[in-house]
Amino acid sequence: MSATSYAVSAKARAKYGRFLTDRDYTSILACQSVAEVMVYLKSHTHFASVLSDVNERDVHRGRLEQMLRQYLFNEFDSLCRYDSSVSSGFSRYIVEKIETEQIIRFLVLLNSNSTEKFIFQFPAFLSKHTELDVNRLANAHGFDEFLDSLQHTSYYEILKGFTPDDKGRLPISDIENALYGRITKNVLELISKKTKGSERRELMSIFKTINDYSIFSRILRLKKYYHLSSEVIRANMMPEYSSLSPKLIDRMCQAQSSAEVFQIMQNTGSGRMIGKIGYKYAGDISPRVQYRLAKKNIRFSNNPSVVMVSFMFLSETELMNVISLIEGIRYRLDPKIIKSLIIH
């Protein structure tokens, strides 16, 4: 491993060493307001650098979240500047995830005729990195105008295949599936082309396991909340990006209950983690699995790209934790409920 590779791993692990501790989470849970949370983050955590000039009594919760997301993006981007065969690809992976989140958010707003809200929550830091024409997208008033704004992007070919129904509503779930499938396809192709040996095996295992649980969670969600038929659910799956066999995915799609879906998944290699992660509800499983994999790999992997990706996932988890704390304190939830949402 080159000196540069050692530097990537060392830098990522050093940054991880500054993450919030149990003591930090306990102290934040004791805060009585978002302003108090801000004071603590500024005074005692690695978020101080991004929050130092912010007046904790004036900052809007949405603005605070955007600042923290920008900080996370900059942290990972700084690692990607090192000489690595896959660093630019993983940097693009991060951008694609944020772009996809924003596209889906816009379409949800379009379905509810409230696209004027889009621009106010768009992450401004993304503008320097995205292929999206943010102004045209924000000013689109229908699906045709939305498509026109994406015509010169790589998203156009996927999205042009969708049309609103007779009530003008878009199939958000199908679009979400297609876009996230694209992200998974791109990152697995990157790994196949740019890595080999243990590096490839570890990266493939991480992303395929995450996709296994994404499929599992998606089946549960489509059954429980949308009551879709097994045929429709199966059409929303992409087994080619998973270590789960098409036959096993089909069994989960045809299962008669959530308990049966759990039983089928728990009998798979990756599914055995379900009993070890301490989840509170089904939607909590996938991020906890991702956290568990990342925590293991940032400690023990000898491959810098694996350490870098693990740092990325752990950073996302920490940000999600901070947002959960801020939201819980803002709405004065029971500290025990807030604590149950924390993945740590």
Buried (B, 14 or more C-beta within 10 A) or exposed (E): EEEEBEBBBEBBBEBBEEBBEEEBBEBBBEBEEBBBBBBBBBEBBBBEEBBEEBEBEEBEEEEBBBBBBBBBBEBBBEBBEBEBBBBEBBBBBBBBBBBBBBBBBBBBBBBEEEBEEBBEEBBEBBEEBBEBBBEBBBBBEEBEBBBBBBEEBEBEEBBEEBEBEEEEEBBBBBBBBBBBBBBBEBBBEBBEEBBEEEBBBBBBBBBBBBBBBBBBBBBBBBBEEEEBEBEBBBEBBBBEBBBBEEEBBBBBBBBEEEEBBBEBBBEBEBBEBBEEBEBEEBEBBBBBBBBBBBBEBBEEBEBBBBBBBBBBBBBBBBBBBBBBBBBBBEEEBEBEEBBBBBBB
